[in-house]
């Protein structure tokens, strides 16, 4: 998540609570659907929201989708084989691929992609400070817990940026791109260690700063900023809950 969002897009201007309600409604709907066609429609809706609502570039969205699809393909294959039913397309020994298995596997895979991408949109379009403030002020959640969630949302983009810098630096020092599986595994392992060390360093710095400021010494705290729920937020919340109720009753 960016430190300072240029709120040019609708989802960036929307308050975190309204977006969270819409996210939960979408998650409930996709978890209750067992057919791939509705899942595909929801995936198209999520992709449109990422491009037009959250301002994600097509290249960035494509890379994220391909990354998630890398986990979805094995899931599709295993689910299709394990849930075999209906007309068989072909069989290899005891393993058979059926119409029912493919439909169920496609639904499960699309569900995973929808859930991951919708969560990514929420992270990309939400300022962690706004998230803490509105959850503490509106939902009265403990600020100690909310601060931990905020740190997780803040550190993920930072670690991603550090990974890119580390990869570029290693390629420059190496003089060429890694060749073969062995060199790639060695590069990934060293890069993983560098990211892990950076994460530990950031955690230590954050813990020291929190201790110096007396974080958690009082049960309640005050907030300099205030996040208001605008009319658009109420409209999105009511529309999401209403659409979920109608679609579940159909």
C-alpha positions in Angstrom: 0.0 0.0 0.0 1.3 3.4 -0.8 2.2 5.8 1.9 0.3 8.7 0.4 -2.5 7.8 -1.9 -3.5 10.2 -4.7 -7.2 9.8 -4.3 -8.1 10.1 -8.0 -10.1 6.9 -8.3 -13.5 6.0 -6.6 -12.3 3.2 -4.4 -9.4 5.4 -3.1 -11.9 8.1 -2.1 -14.2 5.6 -0.4 -13.9 5.0 3.3 -12.3 1.8 4.5 -15.4 0.5 6.4 -17.7 0.7 3.4 -15.2 -1.1 1.3 -14.8 -3.7 3.9 -18.5 -4.3 4.0 -18.5 -4.7 0.2 -15.5 -7.0 0.4 -17.3 -9.3 3.0 -20.4 -9.4 0.9 -18.4 -10.4 -2.2 -16.6 -13.1 -0.2 -19.8 -14.5 1.2 -21.4 -14.6 -2.3 -18.4 -16.3 -3.9 -18.2 -18.8 -1.1 -21.8 -19.7 -1.5 -21.6 -20.2 -5.3 -20.7 -23.7 -6.7 -20.9 -23.0 -10.4 -18.1 -21.5 -12.5 -20.2 -19.1 -14.5 -21.2 -16.8 -11.6 -17.6 -17.0 -10.4 -16.4 -15.8 -13.8 -18.9 -12.9 -13.7 -17.6 -11.9 -10.3 -14.0 -12.2 -11.5 -14.8 -9.8 -14.4 -16.4 -7.4 -11.9 -13.3 -7.5 -9.7 -11.0 -6.9 -12.6 -13.1 -3.9 -13.7 -13.0 -2.6 -10.1 -9.2 -2.9 -10.0 -8.7 -1.0 -13.3 -11.4 1.6 -13.0 -12.0 1.8 -9.3 -8.6 1.3 -7.6 -6.5 2.7 -10.4 -4.3 -0.4 -10.8 -2.4 -0.6 -14.1 -3.2 -3.4 -16.5 0.4 -4.6 -16.3 0.4 -4.8 -12.5 -3.0 -6.4 -12.4 -1.9 -8.9 -15.1 1.2 -9.9 -13.1 -0.8 -10.3 -9.9 -3.4 -12.4 -11.7 -0.8 -14.7 -13.3 0.9 -15.1 -9.9 -2.4 -16.2 -8.4 -3.1 -18.4 -11.4 0.1 -20.2 -10.7 -1.5 -21.6 -7.6 -4.9 -22.0 -9.2 -3.8 -24.3 -12.0 -2.6 -27.2 -9.6 -5.8 -26.6 -7.6 -7.9 -26.9 -10.7 -6.2 -30.2 -11.7 -6.4 -31.8 -8.3 -9.9 -30.8 -7.7 -11.1 -32.0 -11.1 -9.5 -35.4 -10.5 -10.7 -35.8 -6.9 -14.3 -34.6 -7.5 -14.9 -36.7 -10.6 -18.6 -37.2 -11.5 -20.8 -37.1 -14.5 -19.7 -37.7 -18.1 -16.1 -38.8 -18.4 -14.0 -37.0 -21.1 -11.0 -39.3 -20.8 -9.3 -41.6 -18.3 -5.7 -42.7 -17.6 -5.8 -45.7 -15.4 -7.7 -45.0 -12.2 -7.6 -41.2 -12.9 -10.5 -39.8 -14.9 -11.5 -36.3 -16.0 -15.2 -35.8 -15.9 -17.6 -32.9 -16.7 -18.7 -32.5 -13.1 -15.1 -32.5 -11.9 -14.0 -29.9 -14.4 -17.0 -27.6 -13.5 -16.3 -28.0 -9.8 -12.6 -27.5 -10.2 -13.1 -24.4 -12.3 -15.5 -22.9 -9.7 -13.1 -23.5 -6.8 -10.2 -22.0 -8.8 -12.1 -19.0 -9.8 -13.3 -18.5 -6.3 -9.7 -18.4 -5.0 -8.8 -15.9 -7.7 -11.7 -13.6 -6.8 -11.0 -13.7 -3.1 -7.3 -12.9 -3.6 -7.8 -10.1 -6.1 -10.6 -8.5 -4.1 -8.4 -8.5 -1.0 -5.5 -7.0 -3.1 -7.8 -4.2 -4.3 -8.7 -3.4 -0.7 -5.1 -3.2 0.3 -4.1 -1.2 -2.8 -6.9 1.4 -2.3 -6.8 1.8 1.5 -4.6 4.0 3.6 -3.6 2.1 6.8 -4.0 5.2 8.9 -7.6 5.6 7.7 -8.2 1.9 8.4 -7.1 2.2 12.0 -9.0 5.4 12.7 -12.4 4.3 11.3 -12.2 0.8 12.8 -11.4 2.3 16.2 -13.9 5.2 16.1 -16.8 3.4 14.4 -16.5 -0.2 15.4 -14.7 0.5 18.8 -12.1 -2.2 18.2 -8.9 -2.2 20.4 -6.3 0.1 18.9 -3.5 -2.3 19.8 -5.0 -5.0 17.6 -5.7 -2.5 14.8 -2.1 -1.2 14.9 -0.8 -4.8 14.3 -3.1 -5.1 11.2 -2.0 -1.7 10.0 1.7 -2.7 10.3 1.0 -5.8 8.2 -0.7 -3.7 5.5 2.1 -1.2 5.5 5.0 -3.7 5.5 3.8 -5.8 2.6 4.4 -3.1 -0.1 7.7 -2.1 1.5 8.9 -5.7 1.4 7.8 -6.0 -2.2 9.8 -2.9 -3.1 12.9 -4.1 -1.2 12.6 -7.4 -3.1 12.7 -5.6 -6.4 15.7 -3.5 -5.4 17.5 -6.6 -4.1 16.8 -8.6 -7.3 18.0 -5.7 -9.5 21.2 -5.3 -7.4 22.0 -9.0 -7.6 21.5 -9.0 -11.4 23.8 -6.0 -11.8 26.5 -7.6 -9.6 26.2 -10.9 -11.4 26.4 -9.2 -14.8 23.8 -11.5 -16.3 20.5 -13.1 -15.6 20.6 -16.5 -13.7 20.7 -19.6 -15.9 19.3 -22.9 -15.1 17.3 -24.1 -12.2 20.3 -24.3 -9.8 21.2 -20.6 -10.3 17.6 -19.5 -10.0 17.1 -21.4 -6.8 20.3 -19.9 -5.4 19.2 -16.4 -6.3 15.7 -16.9 -4.8 17.1 -18.3 -1.6 19.6 -15.5 -1.1 16.9 -12.9 -2.0 14.5 -14.5 0.5 17.1 -14.3 3.3 17.7 -10.6 2.4 13.9 -9.9 2.6 13.6 -11.8 5.9 16.5 -9.9 7.4 15.0 -6.6 6.3 11.7 -7.5 7.8 13.3 -8.4 11.1 15.2 -5.1 11.1 12.0 -3.1 10.5 10.1 -5.0 13.2 12.9 -4.2 15.7 12.9 -0.5 14.7 9.1 -0.3 15.0 9.1 -2.1 18.4 11.7 0.3 19.7 9.8 3.3 18.5 6.5 2.0 20.0 8.2 1.3 23.4 9.8 4.8 23.4 6.4 6.4 22.8 4.7 4.3 25.5 2.4 2.5 23.0 -0.3 0.5 24.8 0.2 2.2 28.2 -3.4 3.5 28.2 -6.7 1.7 27.4 -7.9 4.4 25.0 -6.2 6.9 22.8 -7.1 10.0 20.9 -6.7 10.6 17.1 -5.5 13.6 15.3 -7.4 12.7 12.1 -11.0 11.7 11.5 -12.3 9.6 8.7 -15.9 10.3 7.8 -18.4 8.0 6.0 -19.8 10.0 3.1 -23.0 9.4 1.3 -21.2 7.3 -1.3 -20.1 5.0 1.5 -23.6 4.4 2.8 -24.8 3.8 -0.7 -22.1 1.2 -1.4 -22.7 -0.5 2.0 -26.5 -0.7 1.5 -26.2 -1.7 -2.1 -23.7 -4.5 -1.3 -25.8 -6.0 1.6 -29.0 -5.7 -0.5 -27.4 -7.3 -3.6 -26.0 -10.1 -1.4 -29.4 -10.8 0.2 -31.2 -10.8 -3.2 -28.7 -13.1 -4.9 -28.7 -15.6 -2.0 -32.5 -15.8 -2.1 -32.6 -16.4 -5.9 
